[in-house]
Amino acid sequence: MRTSLSKILPGTLLAATMLVSAVAWSGGPHPGMGPGFGDGRMLMHLADKLELSDTQRGEIRTLVSASRDSGKADFERMREIDKSLRDMRTAFNADEARKLSTELGEISARVAYRMAETNAGVYAVLTPEQQAELDAMAAKRPERGERKGPPPPSSEAE
């Protein structure tokens, strides 16, 4: 049983993360996100692809909204810390940088936990068929850092 779970769990979490991320970004634009994230198009695509019922859409929207609302203060504080650390490039203060970095780690842990909790809740709303479809979609998604699309043209002269 452990072997099966260890093979299935990472893909399941990735699939759920894809859905939760789409739902989370549908709540409004965020800095650095491209078209399709802040306006809900990605969520609508996944909801349509998985053929979510109105009830499922509502349950997922509620889960993600609650997660987003409970994390707003954390994300704002992360922005403040990031700015403070970037501003130290001209006047570095090791003690302050260490303190801010420690706080950032604590916030990141809360965010990761909240995301995992929300992912599990979203996945539980899906039918077994929808879960399988989401898992298949996640399996096709490139790993983080992996090249998307065709390779760049060769620089060698032919």
N, C-alpha and C positions, 0 to 999 in steps of 0.2 A: 504493500500500500504506500509506503514512503516513496518508493521509486516512482510510482505513478504520479503522486502529488508533486514531487520535485520536478517532474517533466511538464506537468500541466499548469502549475501555479504561476510560473513566470509569464507564460503566454496569456493566461487569464488576467493577471494584473495589468499587463501591457494593453490588452484589449479594453479593459475597464477604464484604464487611464485615458485611452483615446476618446472614449465616449464622455467621460467626466470632463476632460479638457475642453472638448467641443462645447459642452453645455456651459462650463464655467466661463469660457471666453464669449459666449453669446450674451453675457450680462452687460457688456459694454466694451469699448475699445481700450486697450492697454498699450502703453508705450512699447514700440518695437514689434508689434504684431502686424502682420500684413492683412490685405483684404480677405474677407471671409471669416475672420475670427471674431471681431467685435460686433458684427451685424447679425449673427445667428445663422448664416448660411451653412456653416460646417455642421452645426447641430441639426439643422433641417435635413441636410444630406444624410447624416447618420440615422436620424429618426425615420426618414423615408426608406433608406436602405434596409434597416432592421424591421420596417413596418410596425413601428411602435403604435400601440393604441393610444387614444386620448388620455386614458387613465394612466398608462405608463409614462407618457410625456409629462403629465401633471405631477406624478410621484417623483420623477427624476428632476424636474424643475424645482420642486420643493426641497429635495435633498441637496442639490447643488446650490440653490439660493441660500439655504441655511448655512452650508459650509462656507460660501463666499462671504456672507454677512459676518460670521464668527471670525473670519480671517482678515477682515478689512484693516483692523488696527495693526495686525502683524505685518501686512504688506506695506502699510504706510511707514511703520517703524523701520522696515528693511530699506525702504527708499531713503529715509533720513540717515541711517547708518552708512549706506552706500555713499551718499553725498559727503558725509563727514570723513569717511576714509579717503575718498578721492581728493577732498580739500586738503588733506595732510601732505600732499606731494610737495608743498613748499615749506611746511613747518611740521615735520613728522614728530609725533609724540608717542613713543613706544608703549607707555602705560595705557594711554587712552585708546590706542589702536588695539591693544590686547583686550581691553575691556569691551570695546565695541565688537570685536571679532567673536568673543565669547558669547555676547548677547545675540549676535547674528546666528551663531550655531544653535542656540536654544530656540530661537524663533524658527529656524529651518527645520528643526526636529518637530516642532508643533505643526508646521505646515505639511511636512511629509506624513505625519500621523493622520492629520485631518484628511489629506488626499486619499490615503489608503482606506480610511474609514468610509469616505464618500464613495470611493470606487466599489467597495464591497456592497454598500447599500444599493448602488445603481445596478450592479451585476445581479443582485438578488431580485430586482424588479423584472429582469428579462426572463423570457421563457427559455427552456433548454435549447430550442431551435435558434433563438436570437443570440443566446450565448455562444453557440457554435459558429454562427455567422460572424459575430464580433471577433471571436478567436481567430477565424480564418482571415478576416480583414487585418488583424494585428500581425499575423504571421507574414503577410505580404508587405507590411510596412517596413521600410529600411530601418536598420538600427541607427541609433543616434551617432552622428559623425560619418555614417556610410554615405557614399556618393549616390545622388539621385540622378537619373537620366543617363544619357550616353556619355562615354568618356570624352574628354576634350580632344580636339584634333592633335595629331602628332606634330611635333615641331621639327621632325626630320624632313629634309628635302627629298622629294621622290625623284 
